[in-house]
Amino acid sequence: MSSIATQPDGPDVPGAALHWRALEALYASAPINQLFDSRLTVTGEGGARIDFLVDRRVHHAAGAAHGTVYFKMLDDAAFYAANSLITDRFLLTTSFNLHFVRPIKRGNIVAEGRWVSGRRRVLVAEARLVDEDGEEIGRGTGTFMRSRIALSGLPGYRIG
């Protein structure tokens, strides 16, 4: 799936919305995301959502989604929630704590990310995975720091 530009709910600052749409384009352009049926939506300041499909392509030998899928979607949702607040630099994950709640075999899953604290050098954000029935299947908390990589220098980050 490709990233679809959508306006976040509620009032927003036009410059912020442009940044959020550029982050969605950045997500869609990352080669790793070609391996997953997923779409990022930055939902507003400090919020992000990734809709993705779990099927047998991402299963481990016992027939459920491999933990790397949990980590990737939780990390990405938390990362983009945090980077929605930072308009000049790409953030880097410095740590991530993951909790598996239950296995998932198939279906449409949502990763919901939310900024928690920090805006200068280190930011903290959390995310949770929810299945089609609204049941939580995993959660995590990450710390993210500003890198020296300018967002404007990344080929996938497109304003406008």
Secondary structure as UniProt FT lines:
FT   HELIX           14..29
FT   HELIX           31..35
FT   STRAND          38..44
FT   TURN            45..46
FT   STRAND          47..54
FT   HELIX           56..58
FT   TURN            61..62
FT   HELIX           67..83
FT   TURN            84..85
FT   STRAND          89..100
FT   STRAND          107..117
FT   STRAND          122..130
FT   TURN            132..133
FT   STRAND          136..150
FT   HELIX           151..153
FT   TURN            155..156
//
